[in-house]
């Protein structure tokens, strides 16, 4: 049985060494807090303006300002900065926090489309950092898809005590 990380690598097409190349450099020190705020703001402006209703609906129960803050605090923490996200929200627990949402292959690709555009439009991020970040984002998006599929498999597994034949009348 494949691990979630192995599925993420297979589905994303990103080798784990490339996915976690962000750990070889402190991107927070290199780019600074404001860059992560700008990236997340740019990204969520695109998400909340997406022309696809099915995609926008995933975010319908979240305030854009909260989504921006959650994302940039997570990025800062994951990319070498202070643990802003954990201090405010606890452990990131990505799969658990995304459990209520339909994290499908299609949703991951749409999310990545907006993230690539946001990266391309955040001019204070150098091209090498953009590549490292996008590899991490792509792998992580499909890690969440794998977690979503695991959740769905568990929901469809019958309880071992379920009746295998009709009850007697």
C-alpha positions as a LaTeX table, in Angstrom:
\begin{tabular}{lrrr}
\hline
Residue & $x$ (\AA) & $y$ (\AA) & $z$ (\AA) \\
\hline
Unk1 & 0.00 & 0.00 & 0.00 \\
Unk2 & 1.34 & 3.41 & $-0.98$ \\
Unk3 & 1.85 & 6.06 & 1.67 \\
Unk4 & 0.18 & 9.44 & 1.29 \\
Unk5 & 3.57 & 10.96 & 0.47 \\
Unk6 & 4.17 & 8.37 & $-2.26$ \\
Unk7 & 0.74 & 9.04 & $-3.77$ \\
Unk8 & 1.40 & 12.78 & $-3.59$ \\
Unk9 & 4.66 & 12.31 & $-5.47$ \\
Unk10 & 3.04 & 10.08 & $-8.08$ \\
Unk11 & 0.03 & 12.32 & $-8.68$ \\
Unk12 & 1.90 & 15.62 & $-8.52$ \\
Unk13 & 4.84 & 14.46 & $-10.60$ \\
Unk14 & 7.14 & 16.06 & $-8.02$ \\
Unk15 & 9.99 & 14.05 & $-6.54$ \\
Unk16 & 10.09 & 14.29 & $-2.71$ \\
Unk17 & 13.57 & 15.83 & $-2.87$ \\
Unk18 & 12.19 & 18.63 & $-5.04$ \\
Unk19 & 9.02 & 18.95 & $-2.96$ \\
Unk20 & 11.03 & 19.52 & 0.19 \\
Unk21 & 13.83 & 21.60 & $-1.33$ \\
Unk22 & 12.21 & 24.47 & 0.58 \\
Unk23 & 13.92 & 23.00 & 3.65 \\
Unk24 & 17.39 & 23.62 & 2.18 \\
Unk25 & 17.05 & 27.40 & 2.46 \\
Unk26 & 15.24 & 29.70 & 4.84 \\
Unk27 & 12.76 & 31.30 & 2.45 \\
Unk28 & 11.28 & 33.39 & 5.24 \\
Unk29 & 14.65 & 35.06 & 5.90 \\
Unk30 & 15.25 & 35.45 & 2.18 \\
Unk31 & 11.81 & 36.85 & 1.26 \\
Unk32 & 10.38 & 38.37 & 4.43 \\
Unk33 & 6.93 & 38.44 & 5.98 \\
Unk34 & 5.43 & 41.00 & 3.60 \\
Unk35 & 6.20 & 38.80 & 0.58 \\
Unk36 & 4.16 & 35.95 & 2.07 \\
Unk37 & 1.32 & 38.35 & 2.88 \\
Unk38 & 1.41 & 39.67 & $-0.69$ \\
Unk39 & 1.47 & 36.16 & $-2.17$ \\
Unk40 & $-1.47$ & 34.99 & $-0.06$ \\
Unk41 & $-3.47$ & 38.15 & $-0.75$ \\
Unk42 & $-2.87$ & 37.84 & $-4.49$ \\
Unk43 & $-3.79$ & 34.15 & $-4.37$ \\
Unk44 & $-7.04$ & 34.57 & $-2.44$ \\
Unk45 & $-8.13$ & 37.55 & $-4.53$ \\
Unk46 & $-7.93$ & 35.16 & $-7.49$ \\
Unk47 & $-9.71$ & 32.33 & $-5.64$ \\
Unk48 & $-12.61$ & 34.47 & $-4.47$ \\
Unk49 & $-12.98$ & 35.95 & $-7.98$ \\
Unk50 & $-12.73$ & 32.57 & $-9.76$ \\
Unk51 & $-15.25$ & 32.20 & $-12.58$ \\
Unk52 & $-15.91$ & 28.57 & $-11.62$ \\
Unk53 & $-18.74$ & 28.49 & $-9.06$ \\
Unk54 & $-17.88$ & 24.93 & $-7.95$ \\
Unk55 & $-14.40$ & 26.12 & $-6.96$ \\
Unk56 & $-15.52$ & 29.36 & $-5.28$ \\
Unk57 & $-18.08$ & 27.37 & $-3.29$ \\
Unk58 & $-15.28$ & 25.45 & $-1.55$ \\
Unk59 & $-14.31$ & 28.72 & 0.15 \\
Unk60 & $-17.84$ & 30.08 & 0.67 \\
Unk61 & $-17.86$ & 29.57 & 4.44 \\
Unk62 & $-14.53$ & 31.34 & 4.99 \\
Unk63 & $-13.84$ & 35.04 & 5.20 \\
Unk64 & $-11.20$ & 36.03 & 2.66 \\
Unk65 & $-9.20$ & 37.94 & 5.30 \\
Unk66 & $-9.08$ & 34.83 & 7.53 \\
Unk67 & $-8.03$ & 32.62 & 4.62 \\
Unk68 & $-5.23$ & 35.03 & 3.71 \\
Unk69 & $-3.96$ & 35.14 & 7.30 \\
Unk70 & $-4.12$ & 31.36 & 7.75 \\
Unk71 & $-2.22$ & 30.80 & 4.53 \\
Unk72 & 0.56 & 33.33 & 5.00 \\
Unk73 & 1.07 & 32.29 & 8.62 \\
Unk74 & 1.34 & 28.64 & 7.55 \\
Unk75 & 3.74 & 29.51 & 4.71 \\
Unk76 & 5.92 & 31.63 & 7.02 \\
Unk77 & 6.06 & 28.83 & 9.59 \\
Unk78 & 6.72 & 26.09 & 7.03 \\
Unk79 & 9.37 & 28.08 & 5.19 \\
Unk80 & 11.63 & 28.94 & 8.10 \\
Unk81 & 9.89 & 31.73 & 9.98 \\
Unk82 & 8.32 & 31.97 & 13.40 \\
Unk83 & 5.48 & 29.54 & 14.26 \\
Unk84 & 2.75 & 32.13 & 13.66 \\
Unk85 & 0.18 & 29.59 & 12.53 \\
Unk86 & 0.72 & 27.15 & 15.40 \\
Unk87 & 0.71 & 29.92 & 17.99 \\
Unk88 & $-2.71$ & 31.06 & 16.83 \\
Unk89 & $-4.38$ & 27.88 & 15.55 \\
Unk90 & $-2.40$ & 24.91 & 16.89 \\
Unk91 & $-0.74$ & 22.19 & 14.84 \\
Unk92 & $-1.35$ & 22.70 & 11.09 \\
Unk93 & $-2.75$ & 19.14 & 10.66 \\
Unk94 & $-3.32$ & 19.81 & 6.96 \\
Unk95 & $-5.36$ & 16.72 & 6.16 \\
Unk96 & $-7.59$ & 17.15 & 9.20 \\
Unk97 & $-8.17$ & 20.86 & 8.57 \\
Unk98 & $-9.06$ & 20.18 & 4.93 \\
Unk99 & $-11.30$ & 17.20 & 5.72 \\
Unk100 & $-14.57$ & 19.16 & 5.35 \\
Unk101 & $-13.68$ & 20.23 & 1.81 \\
Unk102 & $-13.84$ & 18.32 & $-1.49$ \\
Unk103 & $-10.09$ & 18.14 & $-2.12$ \\
Unk104 & $-10.22$ & 16.42 & $-5.49$ \\
Unk105 & $-7.68$ & 16.22 & $-8.30$ \\
Unk106 & $-9.69$ & 18.89 & $-10.13$ \\
Unk107 & $-9.75$ & 21.18 & $-7.08$ \\
Unk108 & $-6.01$ & 20.71 & $-6.53$ \\
Unk109 & $-5.27$ & 21.64 & $-10.14$ \\
Unk110 & $-7.50$ & 24.73 & $-9.89$ \\
Unk111 & $-5.82$ & 25.75 & $-6.61$ \\
Unk112 & $-2.41$ & 25.28 & $-8.22$ \\
Unk113 & $-3.48$ & 27.34 & $-11.24$ \\
Unk114 & $-4.24$ & 30.29 & $-8.97$ \\
Unk115 & $-1.09$ & 29.76 & $-6.93$ \\
Unk116 & 1.08 & 29.73 & $-10.06$ \\
Unk117 & $-0.51$ & 32.99 & $-11.19$ \\
Unk118 & $-0.04$ & 34.51 & $-7.74$ \\
Unk119 & 3.62 & 33.45 & $-7.72$ \\
Unk120 & 4.12 & 34.84 & $-11.21$ \\
Unk121 & 2.65 & 38.16 & $-10.09$ \\
Unk122 & 4.60 & 38.44 & $-6.84$ \\
Unk123 & 7.66 & 40.16 & $-8.25$ \\
Unk124 & 9.72 & 40.13 & $-5.05$ \\
Unk125 & 10.11 & 36.33 & $-5.23$ \\
Unk126 & 13.11 & 35.23 & $-7.31$ \\
Unk127 & 12.67 & 32.48 & $-9.90$ \\
Unk128 & 14.59 & 29.80 & $-7.93$ \\
Unk129 & 12.40 & 30.39 & $-4.86$ \\
Unk130 & 9.27 & 30.29 & $-7.04$ \\
Unk131 & 10.28 & 26.88 & $-8.41$ \\
Unk132 & 10.99 & 25.51 & $-4.93$ \\
Unk133 & 7.72 & 26.88 & $-3.59$ \\
Unk134 & 5.63 & 25.61 & $-6.51$ \\
Unk135 & 7.13 & 22.12 & $-6.16$ \\
Unk136 & 6.20 & 22.15 & $-2.48$ \\
Unk137 & 2.70 & 23.49 & $-3.22$ \\
Unk138 & 2.10 & 20.93 & $-5.99$ \\
Unk139 & 3.22 & 18.01 & $-3.82$ \\
Unk140 & 1.22 & 19.28 & $-0.83$ \\
Unk141 & $-1.94$ & 19.79 & $-2.90$ \\
Unk142 & $-1.83$ & 16.16 & $-4.00$ \\
Unk143 & $-0.94$ & 15.03 & $-0.47$ \\
Unk144 & $-4.29$ & 16.57 & 0.52 \\
Unk145 & $-6.02$ & 14.81 & $-2.39$ \\
Unk146 & $-4.57$ & 11.50 & $-1.15$ \\
Unk147 & $-5.82$ & 12.30 & 2.36 \\
Unk148 & $-9.26$ & 13.13 & 0.98 \\
Unk149 & $-9.42$ & 9.85 & $-0.94$ \\
Unk150 & $-8.37$ & 7.92 & 2.17 \\
Unk151 & $-11.19$ & 9.65 & 4.09 \\
Unk152 & $-13.67$ & 8.71 & 1.38 \\
Unk153 & $-12.50$ & 5.07 & 1.37 \\
Unk154 & $-12.97$ & 4.84 & 5.12 \\
Unk155 & $-16.49$ & 6.24 & 4.84 \\
Unk156 & $-17.46$ & 3.56 & 2.35 \\
Unk157 & $-16.06$ & 0.65 & 4.35 \\
Unk158 & $-18.88$ & $-1.18$ & 6.09 \\
Unk159 & $-18.66$ & $-1.87$ & 9.77 \\
Unk160 & $-17.56$ & $-5.45$ & 10.50 \\
Unk161 & $-20.79$ & $-5.88$ & 12.48 \\
Unk162 & $-23.00$ & $-4.93$ & 9.53 \\
Unk163 & $-25.57$ & $-7.59$ & 8.68 \\
Unk164 & $-24.48$ & $-9.70$ & 5.73 \\
Unk165 & $-27.93$ & $-11.18$ & 5.23 \\
Unk166 & $-31.39$ & $-9.74$ & 5.70 \\
Unk167 & $-32.77$ & $-9.83$ & 9.21 \\
Unk168 & $-35.38$ & $-12.49$ & 9.93 \\
Unk169 & $-38.94$ & $-11.19$ & 9.92 \\
\hline
\end{tabular}
